[in-house]
Structure formats: structure tokens, C-alpha cells
Amino acid sequence: MKDCNYPLVIVGAGPIGIACALEAQRNGVPYVVLEKGTLVNSIYHYPVNMTFFSTSERLEIGGIPFVTNQPKPKRADALEYYRRVAQDRQVNLHLFEEVTDLRRDGDGYEVVTGKGSYGARFVILATGFYDIPFRLDVPGEDLPKVKHYYDDPHFYAFQKVVVVGAQNSAVDAALECWRKGASVTMVVRGAEIGQRVKYWVRPDIINRIAEGSIKAYFNSSITGITPDTVEIQSPDGPVILENDWVLALTGYQPNLPFLRKLGIAVGSEPVCQPHINEETHETNLPGIYLAGVICGGMNTHRLFIENSREHAVRILADIRNKMEKAKSQM
């Protein structure tokens, strides 16, 4: 039995989910936002010292200014901004309520959570891509010393840390841990530090590697992890390192299995891009829309906050038109 009904249920309280809520308010569409964690859960789980690549105006939603006293905002700035937006606009949020299923129910859907269920005519899935890390798939990966998320460098002070990866998350972790006194070794599958690394950070990590402050194994991969060591296959052969912690920061992926479970059409590998109407963002399931980075499938570097904000405008325009059409036919 459904606990309550809304014309619109928005799944995900990240920046794009909130943008959809603000646009729903602007169009007079009653809604609720369901979020399995805290407000802007992914940003909350970013490293504590993380600096955005984008400037503050590119992170704005709903036309609400994001004012900072620095060119590029940090994690704490973003948390403050989105929290104030949600509070000021009285966004209808149900936090720590994970959606577990979505079922067809007449002309609409029943959205099932761990706390109840909601009837909805329309559903927007704005669930991002930070939930599922890419695994190493090596023996020992499930040991407590292996972390797929990195938060605060102080924890790793004076420890032997292996960082896997060469993009922004891995580079930030390597530099911050080294500056807090950790002995840092990077294991990089490719031949160099990633080209997408923030332009003011990339020279820093290259110079630290060149001077030997941070050790790096390029064209290499981890083959095994034990409580006290890490085994690496390098171009020069196997290497065994004494080790305390492994930060496997090899990227993250959207929950595409959940989309498939719902019956949303998803393209073939490797991109696995969901099939949507590019004008309205409606999926093959009538009344279900996708917003934000999840629209890109595995191509998570194509969509960002700044070029996903307009998804909310397109979706709510379509929802409003359908509601008006249905009302005129009554």
C-alpha cells in the first residue's frame, strides 16, 4: 500500500536532483526528493580538502548565486551552498531513504523505499555515478587495509601508502598523504599521469615523482594484496612492497544494473549509455526520466554539474506539458 502520492518523485538529492526540485517548484509541480544518504551525498564523501575544477558560477543551480572568496570553491563551500539552497527554498527532502524498487502502477509508478512507498505519475532518476567503485579484482582486495574512497590525509601520516590510479582523486590523495608524512607509492596502469588532472596539480605530482619524493610504477598493475605487502607487476618484473594501506582510486560507475532491473534500455558496452529522448530526457518507460551524469552511462567525464543543469529545465517542461494535456482532456 502506498503511503502517499506525488505527481513527481525525484530520486537523488545531488546538485542535479535539487535543480530538478527547484524547477518543479517553479512550474508548480508537487514533488518529493528521495535520497539514500545525506544531502549532496557524493560531495559529502569527497576528500575533505578537495578543490573543484569548476568555478563557483558553474556549480550554481536554480539561478541562485554561489558566492565564494576564492576562484575555485572547495568541498566545504559546495556543501554550504547546496545546504543553504535546500533550506532557503524549502526543498521537500526525505534523506536516508533508499529507493529499492520501482513498479508500474496504472498510469504511474509505485516507488518503493526502505521506509515505505510513494505513488508517482512521473519519476526522475538523478542518481549520479559515485556509488560503485571499479574494483581491482585481485586477491586481498577485501582486506580492511584497502580503501576505494579517500577522505583525510592525516589518517595516513607516517604510514606506507600505495595509491592506485593517475586521475584527480589518486593524484590528490598521493600529494596530500605525502605532505602529511606518508611514504607514498603510485601504481599507474598507463604510461603517465592522466591528462585530465587539474592543470595546477599535474605539474606538482610530476615534479614530486621526478625528484623521487613519491615513487611511481607506470605501465604496472597490482596482482595481489596481503596484510603486510602489495604485489605489483611492472615492466621490469614482479615487485613486492611493504605496505600499510592501499587507496584504490580507480574511478566509479553509475548503478546501471538498477536501471536494467527497472526495464530502462541501456546501450551496449563499453559506454552502456541509457536510451533517452535527448529533448525531454524521458526513457523508454513512459514518465521516467534521467538527469545528470547518469545520462552518459560509463562515459562519466562527459557530463558535469555545469552542463547538466539544463536537464531539469527540459524534463520539467515535458512533465508540465503532459500534466496540462491530461487536465485538458478531463
C-alpha positions as CSV (number, residue, x, y, z in Angstrom):
1,M,0.0,0.0,0.0
2,K,1.4,3.4,-1.0
3,D,2.0,5.8,2.0
4,C,1.5,9.0,-0.1
5,N,1.2,10.2,-3.6
6,Y,3.0,12.9,-5.6
7,P,2.8,13.9,-9.2
8,L,6.6,13.7,-9.2
9,V,9.2,11.7,-7.3
10,I,12.9,12.7,-7.7
11,V,15.5,10.0,-6.8
12,G,18.8,11.6,-5.7
13,A,19.5,14.8,-3.7
14,G,22.7,15.7,-5.5
15,P,23.0,19.1,-7.2
16,I,21.0,17.9,-10.3
17,G,18.3,16.3,-8.2
18,I,18.0,19.6,-6.2
19,A,17.9,21.5,-9.5
20,C,15.0,19.3,-10.6
21,A,13.2,20.1,-7.4
22,L,13.7,23.8,-7.8
23,E,12.4,23.6,-11.4
24,A,9.4,21.6,-10.2
25,Q,8.7,24.4,-7.7
26,R,8.9,27.0,-10.4
27,N,6.4,25.0,-12.6
28,G,4.0,24.3,-9.7
29,V,4.5,20.6,-9.7
30,P,4.3,18.9,-6.3
31,Y,7.2,16.6,-5.7
32,V,9.4,14.8,-3.2
33,V,13.1,14.1,-3.3
34,L,14.3,10.7,-2.0
35,E,17.9,10.3,-1.1
36,K,19.6,7.2,0.3
37,G,22.3,9.3,2.2
38,T,22.7,12.9,3.2
39,L,22.2,16.0,1.1
40,V,24.6,16.0,-1.9
41,N,25.8,12.7,-0.6
42,S,28.6,12.3,-3.2
43,I,30.1,15.7,-2.5
44,Y,30.0,14.9,1.2
45,H,32.1,11.8,0.5
46,Y,34.7,13.8,-1.5
47,P,38.1,14.3,0.2
48,V,37.9,16.9,2.9
49,N,40.4,19.2,1.1
50,M,39.1,18.7,-2.4
51,T,39.0,21.8,-4.8
52,F,36.6,21.8,-7.7
53,F,37.9,22.2,-11.2
54,S,34.9,24.4,-12.0
55,T,34.4,28.0,-10.8
56,S,31.5,28.7,-8.4
57,E,29.2,30.1,-11.0
58,R,29.3,26.9,-12.9
59,L,28.1,25.0,-9.9
60,E,25.1,27.2,-9.3
61,I,21.6,25.7,-9.6
62,G,18.2,27.4,-9.9
63,G,19.7,30.7,-10.7
64,I,20.9,31.1,-7.1
65,P,24.3,32.8,-6.8
66,F,27.2,30.7,-5.4
67,V,29.4,33.3,-3.8
68,T,32.9,32.5,-2.6
69,N,36.0,34.5,-1.9
70,Q,38.3,32.2,-4.0
71,P,38.3,31.4,-7.7
72,K,37.6,27.7,-7.3
73,P,35.4,26.5,-4.4
74,K,36.3,23.7,-2.1
75,R,34.2,20.8,-0.8
76,A,33.1,22.7,2.3
77,D,32.0,25.7,0.2
78,A,29.8,23.5,-2.0
79,L,28.3,21.7,1.0
80,E,27.4,25.1,2.5
81,Y,25.9,26.4,-0.8
82,Y,23.7,23.4,-1.5
83,R,22.6,23.2,2.1
84,R,21.6,26.8,2.1
85,V,19.8,26.4,-1.3
86,A,17.8,23.5,0.1
87,Q,17.0,25.3,3.3
88,D,16.1,28.7,1.7
89,R,13.9,27.1,-1.0
90,Q,12.4,24.6,1.5
91,V,13.1,21.6,-0.8
92,N,10.9,18.7,0.1
93,L,13.7,16.2,1.1
94,H,13.4,12.7,2.5
95,L,17.0,11.9,3.4
96,F,18.5,8.5,4.3
97,E,15.6,6.8,2.5
98,E,16.9,4.5,-0.3
99,V,14.8,3.6,-3.3
100,T,14.8,-0.2,-3.7
101,D,12.3,-0.8,-6.4
102,L,10.0,1.0,-8.9
103,R,6.9,-0.7,-10.1
104,R,4.4,0.1,-12.8
105,D,1.0,1.1,-11.1
106,G,-1.7,2.0,-13.5
107,D,-0.8,5.2,-15.3
108,G,2.1,5.8,-12.9
109,Y,4.6,4.1,-10.7
110,E,5.0,2.9,-7.1
111,V,8.4,4.0,-5.8
112,V,9.4,1.6,-3.0
113,T,11.9,2.6,-0.3
114,G,13.2,1.0,2.9
115,K,10.7,3.1,4.8
116,G,7.6,2.9,2.7
117,S,6.3,3.6,-0.8
118,Y,5.1,6.5,-2.9
119,G,2.7,6.7,-5.8
120,A,4.0,8.9,-8.6
121,R,2.9,9.9,-12.1
122,F,6.4,10.8,-13.1
123,V,9.9,9.8,-11.8
124,I,13.2,11.5,-12.3
125,L,16.3,9.4,-11.6
126,A,19.3,11.7,-10.8
127,T,21.5,9.1,-9.0
128,G,24.9,10.1,-10.3
129,F,27.9,7.7,-10.5
130,Y,29.8,7.8,-7.3
131,D,28.2,4.8,-5.7
132,I,30.1,1.9,-7.2
133,P,33.9,1.8,-7.4
134,F,35.8,0.0,-10.1
135,R,37.4,-3.0,-8.4
136,L,40.9,-4.2,-8.9
137,D,39.7,-7.9,-8.9
138,V,42.9,-9.2,-7.2
139,P,43.4,-11.4,-4.2
140,G,43.3,-9.4,-1.0
141,E,41.2,-6.6,-2.3
142,D,38.6,-7.1,0.5
143,L,41.2,-6.7,3.3
144,P,40.5,-3.8,5.7
145,K,43.6,-2.0,4.5
146,V,42.1,-1.5,1.0
147,K,40.0,1.7,0.6
148,H,38.1,2.7,-2.5
149,Y,37.3,6.1,-1.1
150,Y,39.8,8.7,0.4
151,D,38.9,11.3,2.9
152,D,41.5,12.9,5.2
153,P,45.3,12.6,4.7
154,H,46.1,12.8,8.5
155,F,44.9,9.3,8.9
156,Y,47.8,8.0,6.7
157,A,50.5,10.0,8.4
158,F,53.8,8.0,8.8
159,Q,52.3,5.0,7.0
160,K,53.3,3.2,3.8
161,V,50.5,4.0,1.3
162,V,50.1,2.6,-2.2
163,V,47.8,4.8,-4.3
164,V,46.3,3.1,-7.4
165,G,45.3,5.3,-10.3
166,A,46.5,8.5,-12.0
167,Q,43.5,10.8,-12.3
168,N,42.4,13.6,-10.0
169,S,41.3,11.5,-7.0
170,A,44.5,9.4,-7.0
171,V,46.8,12.4,-7.5
172,D,45.2,14.5,-4.8
173,A,45.5,11.6,-2.3
174,A,49.1,10.9,-3.2
175,L,50.2,14.5,-2.8
176,E,48.2,15.1,0.4
177,C,49.3,11.9,2.1
178,W,52.9,12.6,1.2
179,R,52.7,16.1,2.6
180,K,51.4,14.6,5.9
181,G,54.4,12.4,6.2
182,A,53.3,9.2,4.5
183,S,55.6,7.1,2.3
184,V,53.6,7.1,-1.0
185,T,53.9,4.8,-4.0
186,M,51.7,5.2,-7.0
187,V,50.7,2.3,-9.3
188,V,49.6,3.5,-12.7
189,R,48.2,1.3,-15.4
190,G,49.2,3.8,-18.2
191,A,52.4,5.5,-19.1
192,E,51.9,8.8,-17.5
193,I,49.8,10.9,-15.1
194,G,46.3,11.5,-16.5
195,Q,45.8,14.4,-18.9
196,R,42.5,15.3,-17.2
197,V,44.3,16.0,-13.9
198,K,43.7,19.6,-12.7
199,Y,46.1,21.9,-14.5
200,W,47.5,23.4,-11.3
201,V,48.0,20.0,-9.7
202,R,49.5,17.9,-12.6
203,P,53.0,19.7,-12.6
204,D,53.1,19.2,-8.8
205,I,52.8,15.4,-8.9
206,I,55.1,15.1,-12.0
207,N,57.8,17.0,-10.1
208,R,57.4,15.0,-6.9
209,I,57.8,11.8,-8.9
210,A,60.7,13.2,-10.8
211,E,62.6,14.2,-7.6
212,G,61.8,10.8,-6.0
213,S,59.6,12.1,-3.2
214,I,56.8,10.0,-4.5
215,K,57.6,6.6,-6.1
216,A,55.6,5.7,-9.2
217,Y,55.3,2.4,-11.2
218,F,54.0,3.2,-14.6
219,N,52.6,0.6,-17.1
220,S,52.0,-1.5,-13.9
221,S,49.2,-3.2,-12.0
222,I,48.6,-4.7,-8.6
223,T,48.4,-8.5,-8.7
224,G,47.9,-9.3,-5.1
225,I,47.5,-7.7,-1.6
226,T,48.4,-9.3,1.7
227,P,48.1,-7.8,5.2
228,D,51.7,-6.5,5.1
229,T,52.6,-6.2,1.4
230,V,51.4,-5.3,-2.1
231,E,52.5,-7.3,-5.2
232,I,53.0,-5.4,-8.4
233,Q,53.6,-6.5,-11.9
234,S,55.9,-3.8,-13.5
235,P,57.7,-3.7,-16.9
236,D,60.8,-4.9,-15.0
237,G,59.0,-7.8,-13.5
238,P,57.3,-8.5,-10.2
239,V,57.8,-6.2,-7.3
240,I,56.8,-6.7,-3.6
241,L,56.4,-3.7,-1.4
242,E,55.9,-3.5,2.4
243,N,52.6,-1.7,2.8
244,D,50.1,-0.5,5.4
245,W,47.3,0.9,3.3
246,V,46.0,0.7,-0.3
247,L,44.0,3.6,-1.8
248,A,42.4,2.0,-4.9
249,L,41.2,5.2,-6.5
250,T,40.5,3.9,-10.0
251,G,37.2,5.6,-10.6
252,Y,33.5,5.0,-10.1
253,Q,30.5,4.0,-12.1
254,P,26.7,4.6,-12.2
255,N,24.3,1.9,-10.9
256,L,23.4,0.6,-14.4
257,P,22.2,-2.7,-13.1
258,F,19.5,-0.9,-11.2
259,L,18.4,0.8,-14.5
260,R,18.3,-2.5,-16.2
261,K,16.3,-4.1,-13.4
262,L,13.7,-1.4,-13.8
263,G,13.5,-2.1,-17.5
264,I,15.2,1.0,-18.8
265,A,17.0,0.4,-22.1
266,V,20.8,0.6,-21.8
267,G,23.2,0.6,-24.7
268,S,26.0,-1.8,-25.4
269,E,29.4,-1.9,-23.8
270,P,31.8,-0.2,-23.2
271,V,29.7,3.0,-22.9
272,C,26.4,1.5,-21.8
273,Q,24.6,4.8,-22.3
274,P,20.9,4.7,-21.3
275,H,18.5,5.3,-24.2
276,I,16.7,8.7,-23.6
277,N,14.9,11.2,-25.7
278,E,17.6,13.9,-25.9
279,E,14.9,16.7,-26.0
280,T,13.0,15.6,-22.9
281,H,15.3,13.0,-21.2
282,E,12.4,10.5,-21.0
283,T,13.5,6.9,-21.1
284,N,11.7,4.1,-22.9
285,L,9.5,3.8,-19.8
286,P,6.8,6.5,-20.1
287,G,7.1,9.0,-17.3
288,I,10.5,8.0,-16.2
289,Y,13.3,10.5,-16.8
290,L,17.1,10.5,-16.3
291,A,19.0,13.7,-15.2
292,G,22.7,14.4,-14.7
293,V,25.8,12.3,-15.3
294,I,23.9,9.0,-15.3
295,C,22.7,10.0,-18.8
296,G,26.2,9.4,-20.1
297,G,26.5,5.8,-18.9
298,M,30.1,4.7,-18.3
299,N,31.3,7.9,-20.0
300,T,31.3,9.7,-16.7
301,H,33.6,12.5,-17.9
302,R,31.1,13.9,-20.4
303,L,28.6,15.4,-18.1
304,F,29.1,17.7,-15.1
305,I,27.0,20.0,-13.0
306,E,27.5,22.9,-15.3
307,N,26.3,21.1,-18.4
308,S,23.6,19.0,-16.7
309,R,21.7,21.8,-15.0
310,E,19.6,22.3,-18.1
311,H,18.3,18.7,-17.8
312,A,16.0,19.9,-15.1
313,V,14.5,22.6,-17.4
314,R,13.9,20.1,-20.2
315,I,12.4,17.5,-18.0
316,L,10.0,19.7,-16.1
317,A,8.9,21.4,-19.4
318,D,7.8,18.0,-20.7
319,I,6.2,17.0,-17.4
320,R,4.3,20.3,-17.3
321,N,3.1,19.8,-20.8
322,K,1.9,16.3,-20.1
323,M,0.1,17.4,-17.0
324,E,-1.6,20.3,-18.8
325,K,-2.6,18.0,-21.7
326,A,-4.1,15.4,-19.2
327,K,-6.0,18.2,-17.4
328,S,-7.5,19.5,-20.7
329,Q,-8.8,16.0,-21.5
330,M,-10.6,15.5,-18.3
